[in-house]
Amino acid sequence: MFSIRKFSSLIMIAISVLIVVSLTVDSSTFALYAKNKKKKGKKGQAEEIDKAAAQKKYMFELRKSWSFGYENYKNKQFDRSLKHFWKVTELDTMGMFQKVYRYLGDCYFKLEQADSAQIVFELGAKKYPDDAHLHRMTGFLNVQRELLDEAIGSYEKVVEIEKANDDSDEWKQLIADMMQLLKLYIRVDRADDALAVVDEILAKDSENQEAIDIKIQLLKSGGDIDAVIENMERTRELQPEDSRVRFDLAKIYFDNEKYGKSLEIFTEFLTLVPNDQEAIKYIAKSYRNLGKVSQSITEFKKVLALDPSNKEVICEIGRAYIELGKYASARVYGKKALAIDKGFGLGYIVIGEAYEVAAEKCVEGKKVEFNDKLAYELAAKEYQKAKKDLAYTQDSKRHLDYLQVLLPTNEDRFMNKGKKKPSGSCYDWIYK
């Protein structure tokens, strides 16, 4: 924040404003510098004001004040510039030095007297309403003071002026001002206005990546996923080397269950960023969701080659083997994860799921027997171990709640005395 100027500065400005309002350019202004000439003649002949001399004197004083003010300004003697620039505002009622308010305001700004600077810029904007710079600086200072609605009004005026001028050489400044207005609209939750402005920006500057990103975020917040994808696809086309937009777009496709497109774009992303582990994991998950489990395992193993201690990926491979019905292999990978971290809940869950899914396959089309209940019990024991890991407590409880009615009862145990392990072709793998 800028420091507050002394109270005396306000008094000086207020006095100066009164002077500006009170002065007009007419014969009385020139008369301040007039040379009175008494003409010889009849008695009572009135004095005549030499208007030409008065005007010459007036222009001399005006240009002198400007010159002194500007020279001090150029030499960064901002405090010395003030009185001269204020004199210009008093004298220049014809608008010969319209930029005086710019320089005067900038002097206060450089002297860290932000309030005084703002007063000057506002005065100048009222006197010269088509000066975009004065409105821009007023808006900028209002932003610093968190007066966002007032700042929006100033920047709207700036954009209006610049559009009316239609100066192709100044289009970059127009874009910059529209970007500022866009961000202000977002800060005050005027999403529709923000979208309208960002569309105008992109119509003039289609490769403005910041504007594209902002539009995508606005569309996301509005829940229009199709529009988000459309805009990101446009960026993808315009920016063939932009890896970030490819990753984000591929993830949106993944999150919206469009796994084929996700695969395509993550693969494209990897040509720009080889061996990115997150991208490879998404590719692996996409293959699994498409039912291509073996290809999923191949991709997960690529991550494991890059990071052998990645216990999450080790468990993902274990779960993929469960889908293939290779329960022994799944258990191997669950134990591999636990060898890295014996408290890792997901490792126990993978082993438990191997037992549970094997039992489900065994009971398909028939009654659950004691043999199957023993397999479910093995799964439950693993889920109990997983509960100790807070990250997987809820997942473990969900599994355990489901298994409650499938576990052996006291009556089951009484009727099957001496039998403690599941047996049969479905469960041979458990003991290998």
ABEGO torsion letter per residue (X at the ends): XBBBBBAAAAAAAAAAAAAAAABBBBAAAAAAABBBBBBBEBBGBBBBBBAAAAAAAAAAAAAAAAAAAAAAAAAGBAAAAAAAAAAAAAABAAGABAAAAAAAAAAAAAAGBAAAAAAAAAAAAAABAABAAAAAAAAAAAAAAGBAAAAAAAAAAAAAAAAAAGBAAAAAAAAAAAAAAAAAAAAAGBAAAAAAAAAAAAAABAABAAAAAAAAAAAAAAGBAAAAAAAAAAAAAABAABAAAAAAAAAAAAAAGBAAAAAAAAAAAAAABBGBAAAAAAAAAAAAAAGBAAAAAAAAAAAAAABAABAAAAAAAAAAAAAAGBAAAAAAAAAAAAAABAABAAAAAAAAAAAAAAAAAAABGBBBBAAAAAAAAAAAAAAAAAAABAAAAAAAAAAAAAAAAABBBAAAAAABBGBABBBEAAAAAAAX
